[in-house]
Amino acid sequence: PMCAMTAPPPAAALRRWEREQARLRASVVEEDTEQWQKDPSFTGLERVGGVDLSYIKGDDCSACASLVVLSYPALEVLYQDCRMVAVSAPYVSGFLAFREVPFLVEAVQRLQQEEPKLKPQVLLVDGNGLLHPRGFGVACHLGVLTDLPCIGVAKNLLQVDGLAKDELHREQIHSLQREGDTFPLTGASGKLLGMVLRSCNNSSKPLYVSVGHRVCLGTAVRLVHSCCRYRIPEPIRQVREPDAEEQPGAGQQAVEGLWVPSLS
């Protein structure tokens, strides 16, 4: 059934969300806070997490909230959790976190209760961090609420602060000759918002990496690149493998054999 919550929220709700973002934004830490982050080869990093909410085609209010934890540097799956959830908040550009983050926080909390030894030391989030109209994307939001280092990894450029997918941007992407090549995303305000990374030689489509929480941009880019076997870093690629969006009916298979709460 189509979701009743497709109508945009009233202006008062958006103002409340904006205030909430501003309040939480004050807690974002844009520097490395962990010992492993300061090591050139990330010695001490053993577990990298990935989170995602994937929707079942044609249904805006049923989604699979997924969390995976991979070993590092081997990138083998240590933990996987996928629960069907009923999404009630509408999608509003710039406010995605209010729709998705509560379920991702729950997934992290469940892991901490059930398998505390597998708690990830950093989370890669399919979305943006500081690269956001109010400097507080889903990766920042999740980072502040879980107090875990978080990195935003987006597949498309969010056009904020004068950033645009124009001819110059396309030329810059073209200049990324080999994997690991980057160029900075500096907004019209002069603020460095993120980095464009060519993550592998087999794909010329880049990634847009931004700081979420408790990590600096240079470390974020190095870590994302080190997690890439293909274009999309493994923690996000693995969380999206049973992809409900791209295969009709896959949403059901993705949760087969797992405990699924009733949505009634």
Accessible surface in RSA format (square Angstrom, percent):
REM  Atomic radii and reference values for relative SASA: ProtOr
REM  Chains: A
REM  Algorithm: Lee & Richards
REM  Probe-radius: 1.40
REM  Slices: 20
REM RES _ NUM      All-atoms   Total-Side   Main-Chain    Non-polar    All polar
REM                ABS   REL    ABS   REL    ABS   REL    ABS   REL    ABS   REL
RES PRO A   1   143.58 104.6 107.85  98.3  35.73 129.9 125.64 103.7  17.95 111.5
RES MET A   2   128.43  66.5 102.22  67.7  26.21  62.4  95.20  80.9  33.24  44.0
RES CYS A   3    15.15  11.5   8.18   9.1   6.98  16.4   1.98   5.0  13.17  14.2
RES ALA A   4   101.10  93.0  65.48 101.0  35.63  81.0  77.02 108.5  24.08  63.8
RES MET A   5    79.23  41.0  76.47  50.6   2.76   6.6  44.00  37.4  35.23  46.7
RES THR A   6    78.81  56.1  54.38  55.1  24.43  58.2  33.67  45.2  45.14  68.2
RES ALA A   7    66.68  61.3  56.96  87.9   9.72  22.1  62.57  88.1   4.10  10.9
RES PRO A   8   111.48  81.2  94.44  86.1  17.03  61.9  96.95  80.0  14.52  90.3
RES PRO A   9    19.93  14.5   7.49   6.8  12.44  45.2  12.39  10.2   7.54  46.8
RES PRO A  10    97.44  71.0  84.56  77.1  12.88  46.8  97.38  80.4   0.06   0.4
RES ALA A  11    62.19  57.2  52.24  80.6   9.94  22.6  54.16  76.3   8.02  21.3
RES ALA A  12    55.07  50.6  49.30  76.1   5.76  13.1  50.10  70.5   4.97  13.2
RES ALA A  13    10.39   9.5  10.00  15.4   0.39   0.9  10.00  14.1   0.39   1.0
RES LEU A  14    48.06  26.8  48.06  34.4   0.00   0.0  48.06  33.8   0.00   0.0
RES ARG A  15   139.66  58.6 138.10  70.4   1.57   3.7  60.33  82.5  79.33  48.1
RES ARG A  16   134.39  56.4 134.18  68.4   0.20   0.5  53.08  72.5  81.30  49.3
RES TRP A  17    31.56  12.7  31.56  15.3   0.00   0.0  18.65   9.9  12.91  20.9
RES GLU A  18    77.88  44.7  75.01  56.7   2.87   6.8   8.53  16.5  69.35  56.6
RES ARG A  19   151.02  63.4 143.45  73.1   7.57  18.0  75.76 103.5  75.26  45.6
RES GLU A  20    56.85  32.6  54.24  41.0   2.62   6.2  14.79  28.6  42.06  34.3
RES GLN A  21     2.34   1.3   2.22   1.6   0.11   0.3   1.16   2.5   1.17   0.9
RES ALA A  22    66.28  60.9  50.90  78.6  15.38  35.0  56.90  80.1   9.38  24.8
RES ARG A  23   151.23  63.5 134.67  68.6  16.56  39.4  76.54 104.6  74.69  45.3
RES LEU A  24    12.48   7.0  12.48   8.9   0.00   0.0  12.48   8.8   0.00   0.0
RES ARG A  25    59.03  24.8  57.45  29.3   1.57   3.7  23.84  32.6  35.19  21.3
RES ALA A  26    90.72  83.4  49.88  77.0  40.84  92.9  62.08  87.4  28.64  75.9
RES SER A  27    60.49  51.1  45.06  60.1  15.44  35.6  25.84  55.0  34.66  48.6
RES VAL A  28    18.37  12.1   0.00   0.0  18.37  44.3   0.00   0.0  18.37  49.8
RES VAL A  29    52.38  34.5  49.16  44.5   3.22   7.8  52.38  45.5   0.00   0.0
RES GLU A  30    60.10  34.5  49.61  37.5  10.48  25.0  15.56  30.1  44.54  36.4
RES GLU A  31   112.41  64.5 112.41  85.0   0.00   0.0  50.04  96.8  62.36  50.9
RES ASP A  32    31.47  22.0  17.22  17.1  14.25  33.7   6.10  14.3  25.38  25.3
RES THR A  33    57.46  40.9  27.03  27.4  30.43  72.5  32.44  43.6  25.02  37.8
RES GLU A  34    42.52  24.4  40.07  30.3   2.45   5.8   4.24   8.2  38.28  31.3
RES GLN A  35   145.67  81.5 135.33  98.9  10.33  24.6  66.28 141.1  79.39  60.2
RES TRP A  36    14.11   5.7  11.51   5.6   2.59   6.1  11.22   6.0   2.89   4.7
RES GLN A  37     1.61   0.9   0.00   0.0   1.61   3.8   0.00   0.0   1.61   1.2
RES LYS A  38   120.42  58.7  87.95  54.0  32.47  77.3  83.25  74.9  37.17  39.6
RES ASP A  39    42.50  29.8  38.25  38.1   4.25  10.1  10.69  25.2  31.82  31.7
RES PRO A  40   116.09  84.6  99.46  90.7  16.63  60.5 103.52  85.5  12.58  78.2
RES SER A  41    83.18  70.3  63.42  84.6  19.76  45.5  50.60 107.7  32.58  45.6
RES PHE A  42     7.85   3.9   5.49   3.4   2.36   6.1   5.49   3.3   2.36   6.8
RES THR A  43    94.02  66.9  79.17  80.3  14.85  35.4  71.34  95.8  22.68  34.3
RES GLY A  44    44.85  55.3   0.00   N/A  44.85  55.3  30.02  82.4  14.83  33.2
RES LEU A  45     5.72   3.2   0.00   0.0   5.72  14.4   0.00   0.0   5.72  15.4
RES GLU A  46   103.56  59.5 101.08  76.5   2.48   5.9  30.24  58.5  73.32  59.9
RES ARG A  47    49.54  20.8  49.54  25.3   0.00   0.0   5.13   7.0  44.40  26.9
RES VAL A  48     0.00   0.0   0.00   0.0   0.00   0.0   0.00   0.0   0.00   0.0
RES GLY A  49     0.00   0.0   0.00   N/A   0.00   0.0   0.00   0.0   0.00   0.0
RES GLY A  50     0.00   0.0   0.00   N/A   0.00   0.0   0.00   0.0   0.00   0.0
RES VAL A  51     0.58   0.4   0.00   0.0   0.58   1.4   0.00   0.0   0.58   1.6
RES ASP A  52    11.39   8.0   8.00   8.0   3.39   8.0   3.50   8.2   7.89   7.9
RES LEU A  53     8.53   4.8   0.00   0.0   8.53  21.4   0.00   0.0   8.53  23.0
RES SER A  54     7.51   6.3   7.29   9.7   0.22   0.5   1.15   2.4   6.36   8.9
RES TYR A  55    36.01  16.8  35.62  20.3   0.38   1.0  35.57  26.7   0.44   0.5
RES ILE A  56    27.20  15.5  25.56  19.0   1.64   3.9  25.61  18.4   1.58   4.3
RES LYS A  57   134.43  65.6 111.15  68.2  23.28  55.4  81.04  72.9  53.39  56.9
RES GLY A  58    64.84  80.0   0.00   N/A  64.84  80.0  41.28 113.3  23.55  52.8
RES ASP A  59    18.82  13.2  17.34  17.3   1.48   3.5   7.28  17.1  11.53  11.5
RES ASP A  60    52.11  36.5  52.00  51.8   0.11   0.3   4.75  11.2  47.36  47.2
RES CYS A  61    26.30  19.9  25.47  28.4   0.82   1.9   4.02  10.2  22.28  24.0
RES SER A  62    14.38  12.1  14.38  19.2   0.00   0.0   2.77   5.9  11.61  16.3
RES ALA A  63     0.00   0.0   0.00   0.0   0.00   0.0   0.00   0.0   0.00   0.0
RES CYS A  64     2.55   1.9   2.55   2.8   0.00   0.0   0.74   1.9   1.81   1.9
RES ALA A  65     1.16   1.1   1.15   1.8   0.01   0.0   1.15   1.6   0.01   0.0
RES SER A  66     8.97   7.6   8.97  12.0   0.00   0.0   4.14   8.8   4.83   6.8
RES LEU A  67     0.00   0.0   0.00   0.0   0.00   0.0   0.00   0.0   0.00   0.0
RES VAL A  68     1.64   1.1   1.64   1.5   0.00   0.0   1.64   1.4   0.00   0.0
RES VAL A  69     0.00   0.0   0.00   0.0   0.00   0.0   0.00   0.0   0.00   0.0
RES LEU A  70     0.00   0.0   0.00   0.0   0.00   0.0   0.00   0.0   0.00   0.0
RES SER A  71    21.07  17.8  21.07  28.1   0.00   0.0  21.03  44.8   0.04   0.1
RES TYR A  72    25.24  11.8  14.06   8.0  11.18  29.1   5.51   4.1  19.73  24.3
RES PRO A  73   107.07  78.0  93.10  84.9  13.98  50.8  93.17  76.9  13.90  86.4
RES ALA A  74    50.26  46.2  35.36  54.6  14.90  33.9  47.78  67.3   2.48   6.6
RES LEU A  75    11.28   6.3   7.47   5.3   3.82   9.6   7.47   5.2   3.82  10.3
RES GLU A  76   113.39  65.1 109.80  83.1   3.59   8.5  40.02  77.4  73.37  59.9
RES VAL A  77    64.72  42.6  35.37  32.0  29.35  70.7  35.37  30.7  29.35  79.6
RES LEU A  78    75.63  42.1  47.86  34.2  27.78  69.8  53.31  37.4  22.33  60.1
RES TYR A  79    26.02  12.1  19.59  11.1   6.44  16.8  23.88  17.9   2.15   2.6
RES GLN A  80   100.55  56.2  78.12  57.1  22.43  53.4  26.77  57.0  73.78  56.0
RES ASP A  81    10.69   7.5   8.46   8.4   2.24   5.3   3.88   9.1   6.82   6.8
RES CYS A  82    12.68   9.6  11.63  13.0   1.05   2.5  10.65  27.0   2.03   2.2
RES ARG A  83    42.92  18.0  42.92  21.9   0.00   0.0   3.91   5.3  39.01  23.6
RES MET A  84    12.27   6.4  11.81   7.8   0.46   1.1  11.64   9.9   0.62   0.8
RES VAL A  85    17.83  11.7  14.51  13.1   3.32   8.0  17.83  15.5   0.00   0.0
RES ALA A  86    56.19  51.7  42.71  65.9  13.48  30.7  42.73  60.2  13.46  35.7
RES VAL A  87     2.65   1.7   0.20   0.2   2.45   5.9   0.29   0.3   2.36   6.4
RES SER A  88    74.34  62.8  71.48  95.4   2.86   6.6  39.38  83.9  34.96  49.0
RES ALA A  89    19.68  18.1  15.28  23.6   4.40  10.0  18.58  26.2   1.10   2.9
RES PRO A  90     5.13   3.7   4.16   3.8   0.98   3.5   4.79   4.0   0.34   2.1
RES TYR A  91   135.96  63.5 112.39  63.9  23.57  61.3  81.29  61.1  54.68  67.4
RES VAL A  92    28.00  18.4  24.56  22.2   3.44   8.3  27.87  24.2   0.13   0.4
RES SER A  93    77.34  65.4  62.36  83.2  14.97  34.5  36.05  76.8  41.29  57.8
RES GLY A  94    15.27  18.8   0.00   N/A  15.27  18.8   6.59  18.1   8.68  19.4
RES PHE A  95    12.49   6.2  11.86   7.3   0.63   1.6  12.18   7.4   0.31   0.9
RES LEU A  96    53.33  29.7  51.07  36.5   2.26   5.7  51.17  35.9   2.17   5.8
RES ALA A  97     4.04   3.7   1.98   3.1   2.06   4.7   1.98   2.8   2.06   5.5
RES PHE A  98    36.33  18.2  22.42  13.9  13.91  36.2  25.48  15.4  10.85  31.0
RES ARG A  99    20.12   8.4  18.02   9.2   2.10   5.0   0.22   0.3  19.90  12.1
RES GLU A 100    19.04  10.9  19.04  14.4   0.00   0.0   0.00   0.0  19.04  15.5
RES VAL A 101     1.47   1.0   1.47   1.3   0.00   0.0   1.47   1.3   0.00   0.0
RES PRO A 102    66.72  48.6  59.47  54.2   7.25  26.4  64.82  53.5   1.90  11.8
RES PHE A 103    36.46  18.2  34.67  21.5   1.79   4.7  34.88  21.1   1.58   4.5
RES LEU A 104     3.32   1.8   3.32   2.4   0.00   0.0   3.32   2.3   0.00   0.0
RES VAL A 105    19.93  13.1  19.93  18.0   0.00   0.0  19.93  17.3   0.00   0.0
RES GLU A 106    84.83  48.7  82.15  62.2   2.68   6.4  27.11  52.4  57.72  47.1
RES ALA A 107     0.03   0.0   0.03   0.1   0.00   0.0   0.03   0.0   0.00   0.0
RES VAL A 108     1.63   1.1   1.63   1.5   0.00   0.0   1.63   1.4   0.00   0.0
RES GLN A 109    89.52  50.1  88.39  64.6   1.13   2.7  24.25  51.6  65.27  49.5
RES ARG A 110    42.48  17.8  41.27  21.0   1.21   2.9  20.41  27.9  22.07  13.4
RES LEU A 111     0.01   0.0   0.01   0.0   0.00   0.0   0.01   0.0   0.00   0.0
RES GLN A 112    58.85  32.9  49.84  36.4   9.02  21.5  17.96  38.2  40.89  31.0
RES GLN A 113   145.78  81.5 114.79  83.9  30.99  73.8  48.30 102.8  97.48  73.9
RES GLU A 114   100.50  57.7  71.61  54.2  28.89  68.8  40.86  79.0  59.64  48.7
RES GLU A 115    77.21  44.3  75.46  57.1   1.74   4.2   5.77  11.2  71.43  58.3
RES PRO A 116    82.54  60.2  71.16  64.9  11.38  41.4  72.10  59.5  10.44  64.9
RES LYS A 117   177.14  86.4 160.72  98.6  16.42  39.1 117.52 105.8  59.62  63.5
RES LEU A 118    40.26  22.4  40.26  28.8   0.00   0.0  40.26  28.3   0.00   0.0
RES LYS A 119    77.46  37.8  76.82  47.1   0.64   1.5  29.59  26.6  47.86  51.0
RES PRO A 120     1.38   1.0   0.00   0.0   1.38   5.0   0.00   0.0   1.38   8.6
RES GLN A 121    40.64  22.7  34.29  25.1   6.36  15.1  20.44  43.5  20.20  15.3
RES VAL A 122     0.00   0.0   0.00   0.0   0.00   0.0   0.00   0.0   0.00   0.0
RES LEU A 123     0.00   0.0   0.00   0.0   0.00   0.0   0.00   0.0   0.00   0.0
RES LEU A 124     0.00   0.0   0.00   0.0   0.00   0.0   0.00   0.0   0.00   0.0
RES VAL A 125     2.94   1.9   2.94   2.7   0.00   0.0   2.94   2.6   0.00   0.0
RES ASP A 126    30.77  21.6  14.82  14.8  15.95  37.7   3.09   7.3  27.68  27.6
RES GLY A 127    12.63  15.6   0.00   N/A  12.63  15.6  12.63  34.7   0.00   0.0
RES ASN A 128    21.06  14.5  18.68  18.0   2.38   5.7   2.58   6.2  18.47  17.9
RES GLY A 129     0.00   0.0   0.00   N/A   0.00   0.0   0.00   0.0   0.00   0.0
RES LEU A 130     6.59   3.7   6.15   4.4   0.44   1.1   6.15   4.3   0.44   1.2
RES LEU A 131     0.00   0.0   0.00   0.0   0.00   0.0   0.00   0.0   0.00   0.0
RES HIS A 132    16.28   8.9   9.94   6.9   6.34  16.2   8.07   8.3   8.21   9.6
RES PRO A 133    71.38  52.0  37.55  34.2  33.83 123.0  41.54  34.3  29.84 185.5
RES ARG A 134    81.51  34.2  61.14  31.2  20.38  48.5  48.98  66.9  32.53  19.7
RES GLY A 135    14.76  18.2   0.00   N/A  14.76  18.2  12.46  34.2   2.30   5.1
RES PHE A 136     0.84   0.4   0.23   0.1   0.60   1.6   0.23   0.1   0.60   1.7
RES GLY A 137     3.38   4.2   0.00   N/A   3.38   4.2   3.38   9.3   0.00   0.0
RES VAL A 138    10.15   6.7   5.66   5.1   4.50  10.8   5.66   4.9   4.50  12.2
RES ALA A 139     0.00   0.0   0.00   0.0   0.00   0.0   0.00   0.0   0.00   0.0
RES CYS A 140     0.00   0.0   0.00   0.0   0.00   0.0   0.00   0.0   0.00   0.0
RES HIS A 141     8.22   4.5   8.22   5.7   0.00   0.0   0.00   0.0   8.22   9.6
RES LEU A 142     0.00   0.0   0.00   0.0   0.00   0.0   0.00   0.0   0.00   0.0
RES GLY A 143     0.00   0.0   0.00   N/A   0.00   0.0   0.00   0.0   0.00   0.0
RES VAL A 144    26.09  17.2  10.99   9.9  15.11  36.4  11.45  10.0  14.64  39.7
RES LEU A 145    84.99  47.3  55.20  39.5  29.79  74.9  57.69  40.5  27.30  73.5
RES THR A 146    21.64  15.4   1.88   1.9  19.76  47.1   9.45  12.7  12.18  18.4
RES ASP A 147    84.32  59.1  79.89  79.5   4.43  10.5  28.57  67.2  55.75  55.6
RES LEU A 148     7.13   4.0   7.13   5.1   0.00   0.0   7.13   5.0   0.00   0.0
RES PRO A 149     4.68   3.4   4.68   4.3   0.00   0.0   4.68   3.9   0.00   0.0
RES CYS A 150     0.00   0.0   0.00   0.0   0.00   0.0   0.00   0.0   0.00   0.0
RES ILE A 151     0.00   0.0   0.00   0.0   0.00   0.0   0.00   0.0   0.00   0.0
RES GLY A 152     0.00   0.0   0.00   N/A   0.00   0.0   0.00   0.0   0.00   0.0
RES VAL A 153     3.62   2.4   2.33   2.1   1.29   3.1   2.33   2.0   1.29   3.5
RES ALA A 154     8.43   7.8   7.33  11.3   1.10   2.5   8.43  11.9   0.00   0.0
RES LYS A 155    73.20  35.7  64.45  39.5   8.75  20.8  54.57  49.1  18.63  19.8
RES ASN A 156    96.04  66.2  90.45  87.4   5.58  13.4  23.60  56.8  72.43  70.0
RES LEU A 157    11.06   6.2   0.38   0.3  10.68  26.8   0.59   0.4  10.46  28.2
RES LEU A 158    56.45  31.4  53.94  38.6   2.51   6.3  56.38  39.6   0.07   0.2
RES GLN A 159   102.93  57.6  72.37  52.9  30.56  72.8  22.08  47.0  80.85  61.3
RES VAL A 160    17.85  11.7  11.69  10.6   6.16  14.8  17.85  15.5   0.00   0.0
RES ASP A 161    53.84  37.7  29.00  28.9  24.84  58.7  27.79  65.4  26.05  26.0
RES GLY A 162    66.71  82.3   0.00   N/A  66.71  82.3  30.93  84.9  35.77  80.1
RES LEU A 163    23.46  13.1  15.99  11.4   7.47  18.8  18.55  13.0   4.91  13.2
RES ALA A 164    40.13  36.9  32.79  50.6   7.34  16.7  32.79  46.2   7.34  19.5
RES LYS A 165    95.69  46.7  81.12  49.8  14.57  34.7  49.27  44.4  46.41  49.4
RES ASP A 166    66.01  46.2  60.29  60.0   5.72  13.5  33.17  78.1  32.84  32.7
RES GLU A 167   104.20  59.8 102.07  77.2   2.13   5.1  54.63 105.7  49.57  40.5
RES LEU A 168   111.91  62.3 107.93  77.2   3.98  10.0 109.63  77.0   2.29   6.2
RES HIS A 169     9.33   5.1   9.00   6.3   0.33   0.8   4.12   4.2   5.20   6.1
RES ARG A 170   128.16  53.8 122.52  62.5   5.64  13.4  62.42  85.3  65.74  39.8
RES GLU A 171   103.55  59.5  96.24  72.8   7.31  17.4  38.58  74.6  64.97  53.0
RES GLN A 172    60.48  33.8  58.27  42.6   2.21   5.3  16.83  35.8  43.65  33.1
RES ILE A 173    34.81  19.8  31.60  23.5   3.21   7.7  31.60  22.8   3.21   8.7
RES HIS A 174   148.51  81.2 137.87  95.8  10.64  27.2  92.15  95.0  56.36  65.6
RES SER A 175    71.05  60.0  50.65  67.6  20.40  47.0  44.57  94.9  26.48  37.1
RES LEU A 176     6.47   3.6   5.20   3.7   1.27   3.2   5.31   3.7   1.16   3.1
RES GLN A 177   114.22  63.9  97.34  71.1  16.88  40.2  35.77  76.1  78.45  59.5
RES ARG A 178   152.18  63.9 152.18  77.6   0.00   0.0  50.24  68.7 101.94  61.8
RES GLU A 179    75.84  43.5  64.32  48.7  11.52  27.4  14.88  28.8  60.96  49.8
RES GLY A 180    30.75  37.9   0.00   N/A  30.75  37.9  11.65  32.0  19.10  42.8
RES ASP A 181    40.03  28.0  35.38  35.2   4.65  11.0  12.45  29.3  27.58  27.5
RES THR A 182    48.64  34.6  23.66  24.0  24.98  59.5   4.32   5.8  44.32  67.0
RES PHE A 183    17.88   8.9  16.69  10.3   1.18   3.1  17.88  10.8   0.00   0.0
RES PRO A 184    72.61  52.9  64.02  58.4   8.59  31.2  64.02  52.9   8.59  53.4
RES LEU A 185     4.60   2.6   3.75   2.7   0.85   2.1   4.60   3.2   0.00   0.0
RES THR A 186    69.09  49.1  51.06  51.8  18.03  43.0  38.30  51.4  30.79  46.5
RES GLY A 187     5.77   7.1   0.00   N/A   5.77   7.1   0.19   0.5   5.58  12.5
RES ALA A 188    91.43  84.1  45.00  69.4  46.43 105.6  59.51  83.8  31.92  84.6
RES SER A 189    85.68  72.4  40.44  54.0  45.24 104.2  51.68 110.1  34.00  47.6
RES GLY A 190    55.19  68.1   0.00   N/A  55.19  68.1  30.55  83.8  24.65  55.2
RES LYS A 191    88.08  43.0  80.38  49.3   7.70  18.3  64.56  58.1  23.52  25.1
RES LEU A 192    84.82  47.2  70.82  50.7  14.01  35.2  70.82  49.7  14.01  37.7
RES LEU A 193    13.25   7.4  10.43   7.5   2.82   7.1  11.64   8.2   1.60   4.3
RES GLY A 194     0.00   0.0   0.00   N/A   0.00   0.0   0.00   0.0   0.00   0.0
RES MET A 195    38.39  19.9  38.39  25.4   0.00   0.0  36.22  30.8   2.17   2.9
RES VAL A 196     0.00   0.0   0.00   0.0   0.00   0.0   0.00   0.0   0.00   0.0
RES LEU A 197     0.46   0.3   0.46   0.3   0.00   0.0   0.46   0.3   0.00   0.0
RES ARG A 198    34.10  14.3  34.10  17.4   0.00   0.0   0.93   1.3  33.18  20.1
RES SER A 199     1.07   0.9   0.00   0.0   1.07   2.5   0.00   0.0   1.07   1.5
RES CYS A 200     8.33   6.3   8.20   9.1   0.13   0.3   6.76  17.1   1.57   1.7
RES ASN A 201    84.77  58.5  69.33  67.0  15.44  37.2  26.13  62.9  58.64  56.7
RES ASN A 202   141.01  97.2 102.92  99.5  38.09  91.7  32.42  78.0 108.60 105.0
RES SER A 203    24.16  20.4  19.35  25.8   4.82  11.1  17.74  37.8   6.43   9.0
RES SER A 204    74.95  63.3  65.95  88.0   9.01  20.7  32.20  68.6  42.76  59.9
RES LYS A 205   134.31  65.5 132.39  81.2   1.92   4.6  78.65  70.8  55.67  59.3
RES PRO A 206     9.90   7.2   9.90   9.0   0.00   0.0   9.90   8.2   0.00   0.0
RES LEU A 207     0.00   0.0   0.00   0.0   0.00   0.0   0.00   0.0   0.00   0.0
RES TYR A 208     4.54   2.1   4.54   2.6   0.00   0.0   1.76   1.3   2.78   3.4
RES VAL A 209     0.00   0.0   0.00   0.0   0.00   0.0   0.00   0.0   0.00   0.0
RES SER A 210     0.00   0.0   0.00   0.0   0.00   0.0   0.00   0.0   0.00   0.0
RES VAL A 211     7.11   4.7   6.71   6.1   0.40   1.0   6.71   5.8   0.40   1.1
RES GLY A 212     0.00   0.0   0.00   N/A   0.00   0.0   0.00   0.0   0.00   0.0
RES HIS A 213     7.49   4.1   7.49   5.2   0.00   0.0   3.51   3.6   3.97   4.6
RES ARG A 214    46.32  19.4  46.32  23.6   0.00   0.0   8.22  11.2  38.10  23.1
RES VAL A 215     0.08   0.0   0.08   0.1   0.00   0.0   0.08   0.1   0.00   0.0
RES CYS A 216    41.18  31.2  40.91  45.6   0.28   0.6  19.32  48.9  21.87  23.6
RES LEU A 217    25.09  14.0  21.00  15.0   4.08  10.3  21.00  14.8   4.08  11.0
RES GLY A 218    45.56  56.2   0.00   N/A  45.56  56.2  38.70 106.2   6.85  15.3
RES THR A 219     7.59   5.4   5.80   5.9   1.78   4.3   0.18   0.2   7.41  11.2
RES ALA A 220     0.00   0.0   0.00   0.0   0.00   0.0   0.00   0.0   0.00   0.0
RES VAL A 221    14.09   9.3  14.09  12.8   0.00   0.0  14.09  12.2   0.00   0.0
RES ARG A 222    98.21  41.2  90.39  46.1   7.82  18.6  66.60  91.0  31.61  19.2
RES LEU A 223     0.06   0.0   0.06   0.0   0.00   0.0   0.06   0.0   0.00   0.0
RES VAL A 224     0.00   0.0   0.00   0.0   0.00   0.0   0.00   0.0   0.00   0.0
RES HIS A 225    51.91  28.4  47.73  33.2   4.18  10.7  26.90  27.7  25.01  29.1
RES SER A 226    50.94  43.0  21.59  28.8  29.35  67.6  33.04  70.4  17.90  25.1
RES CYS A 227     0.00   0.0   0.00   0.0   0.00   0.0   0.00   0.0   0.00   0.0
RES CYS A 228    22.66  17.1   0.00   0.0  22.66  53.2   0.12   0.3  22.53  24.3
RES ARG A 229   128.52  54.0 102.85  52.4  25.67  61.1  45.06  61.6  83.45  50.6
RES TYR A 230   118.32  55.2 117.40  66.8   0.92   2.4  70.29  52.8  48.03  59.2
RES ARG A 231    42.66  17.9  40.59  20.7   2.06   4.9  17.66  24.1  25.00  15.2
RES ILE A 232    31.41  17.9  31.10  23.2   0.30   0.7  31.10  22.4   0.30   0.8
RES PRO A 233     0.00   0.0   0.00   0.0   0.00   0.0   0.00   0.0   0.00   0.0
RES GLU A 234     0.08   0.0   0.08   0.1   0.00   0.0   0.00   0.0   0.08   0.1
RES PRO A 235     0.00   0.0   0.00   0.0   0.00   0.0   0.00   0.0   0.00   0.0
RES ILE A 236     2.35   1.3   2.35   1.7   0.00   0.0   2.35   1.7   0.00   0.0
RES ARG A 237    63.79  26.8  61.81  31.5   1.98   4.7  19.95  27.3  43.84  26.6
RES GLN A 238    33.44  18.7  33.20  24.3   0.24   0.6   0.00   0.0  33.44  25.4
RES VAL A 239     6.86   4.5   0.00   0.0   6.86  16.5   1.05   0.9   5.81  15.8
RES ARG A 240    38.71  16.3  35.12  17.9   3.60   8.6  14.71  20.1  24.01  14.5
RES GLU A 241    92.04  52.8  77.87  58.9  14.17  33.7  22.82  44.1  69.21  56.5
RES PRO A 242    56.51  41.2  41.17  37.5  15.34  55.8  52.04  43.0   4.47  27.8
RES ASP A 243    12.95   9.1  12.64  12.6   0.31   0.7   6.71  15.8   6.24   6.2
RES ALA A 244     1.60   1.5   0.23   0.4   1.37   3.1   0.23   0.3   1.37   3.6
RES GLU A 245    69.72  40.0  65.76  49.8   3.95   9.4  22.35  43.2  47.37  38.7
RES GLU A 246   127.77  73.4 102.28  77.4  25.49  60.7  49.25  95.3  78.52  64.1
RES GLN A 247    92.98  52.0  92.21  67.4   0.77   1.8  33.08  70.4  59.90  45.4
RES PRO A 248   110.63  80.6  91.22  83.2  19.42  70.6  91.94  75.9  18.70 116.2
RES GLY A 249    36.92  45.5   0.00   N/A  36.92  45.5  26.13  71.7  10.79  24.2
RES ALA A 250     3.52   3.2   2.84   4.4   0.69   1.6   3.20   4.5   0.32   0.9
RES GLY A 251     1.15   1.4   0.00   N/A   1.15   1.4   0.16   0.4   0.99   2.2
RES GLN A 252   101.70  56.9  96.89  70.8   4.80  11.4  60.08 127.9  41.61  31.6
RES GLN A 253   116.62  65.2 104.41  76.3  12.20  29.1  39.41  83.9  77.20  58.6
RES ALA A 254    13.94  12.8   1.60   2.5  12.34  28.1   4.93   6.9   9.01  23.9
RES VAL A 255    13.21   8.7  12.00  10.9   1.21   2.9  12.00  10.4   1.21   3.3
RES GLU A 256   130.66  75.0 108.99  82.5  21.67  51.6  46.04  89.1  84.62  69.1
RES GLY A 257    88.45 109.1   0.00   N/A  88.45 109.1  45.82 125.7  42.64  95.5
RES LEU A 258    80.94  45.1  66.83  47.8  14.11  35.5  70.67  49.6  10.27  27.6
RES TRP A 259   162.18  65.1 145.39  70.4  16.79  39.4 127.14  67.8  35.04  56.8
RES VAL A 260    61.24  40.3  38.91  35.2  22.33  53.8  38.91  33.8  22.33  60.6
RES PRO A 261    37.16  27.1  33.39  30.4   3.76  13.7  35.79  29.6   1.36   8.5
RES SER A 262    92.32  78.0  57.50  76.7  34.82  80.2  56.36 120.0  35.96  50.4
RES LEU A 263    84.07  46.8  52.01  37.2  32.06  80.6  55.70  39.1  28.37  76.3
RES SER A 264   143.27 121.1  70.19  93.7  73.08 168.4  86.77 184.8  56.50  79.2
END  Absolute sums over single chains surface
CHAIN  1 A    12296.6       9871.1       2425.5       6803.1       5493.5
END  Absolute sums over all chains
TOTAL         12296.6       9871.1       2425.5       6803.1       5493.5
